Amino acid sequence: MGAFSLCYKLKSMVIPEGVEMIFDDCFLECGDLEYVSLPSTINYIGEHAFALCRKLMKIEMHEGIEHIDPYAFKSIGSIEEIVIPESVRSIGEYALCDNRFLHTAILPNRLAVIVNNVFEDCNRLSDVRWPSELAMIFQEAFKSCGFTTLALPCKLEAIGNEAFFGNLSLTKLILPESLESIGNAAFAGCENLREVYCPRQTPPEVQFIHSMANAGSGAANAPQPPFDKIAADAVLYVPIGTKSLYEASMFAKGFAEIR
């Protein structure tokens, strides 16, 4: 662990074929590292593996990687686009957080869960290719990101607490019919959000959803409005004949009008 950490003069790294794992802290805080190429034999990237490499502009990852641990690419500074291989099955908490120049993230289709805080504070992130199998987005996963218009994927079932809190540029949101539950303050503080479309015949249930452990469990923590402190003139669009159901639900609190 930490084999190359704090190597401030290291500018590029091509890791040879045959290497299977990048262990914890391996390139932690390599301040001048700009380019990394990983071989096709890599299947695991450890915790803090490339964290705080603030000049890293490009990282090439190939099919074969299955697990990316927490904080692996935290605060890597200069990267604008990241492509996660289709082989990846899990991405850990905070794995890509605090990347202030990240604009585009291409995620693998097989990824069913986006865990807590993965992209938190990626202020310019506005372009995400959503996994086709995505079912759950957990707490603060996209907190303080840069979305303007957001259409969530068609198999999504749950959105966690504060998952998109404070997306200040977000103006339009399209939710999928598959959405069954939504967490406390999921879109709170999106102060320019003016249009929300929800095609469900019944409002999604508002729950305390922090992680896998309490998703859909009806946890004891009191539910809170998911759309608190959005635009004062925000409109919620719902299917014909369902307006009264939405008016009676906590899901609709915070909207100026339901149409």
C-alpha angles and dihedrals in degrees: 000000000000092000095156101015117141092013093146097180095052106112105170138014130194108186112208128241113270097047107118106182141035103206129213117298092000095145098012113160098354090164099195099039108127106163136033130179119192121200125240090250094068112108103163136043114194134221115293088358093149101007118145094013087141098181096048107130103166137025121179115208125180135204112282100063109118106170134037112188128219118292091005094140101018116152097355089158113202105042115116102180133028126189115199111203119247090242093068112111101176139024117193131230116289089003094144103016127138096024099146097186098044109120104160132038122183110197129195117261093229093060105112099175134040105199131211121312097347095145100017114151095011087139097184098043106123105137118067127163099216120218111253090225096047110139105161139032113188139205118325092341092146100018114155096005128144107250117148102177118017128191111179121212124272099246097049111129106171139027117195135224113300090350092153099016115156100011090156096184096051112116105157131037128186115192123198124246088237093067108118103168140018130195134235114292091353092160099014117140093027086131097179096048106124106156127049122173119198115176097186119119088221126037116260111257115256110228142158100262114175104148145336089291095068104023108132092355098114090239117207095245110107115257117241131196111281093209102048117151098009122141113316091234097045117149127207115209116205136170119284111273096022101086095103092051091053093044089059094049132089087227090074098048112119097037122116092210142008118212 
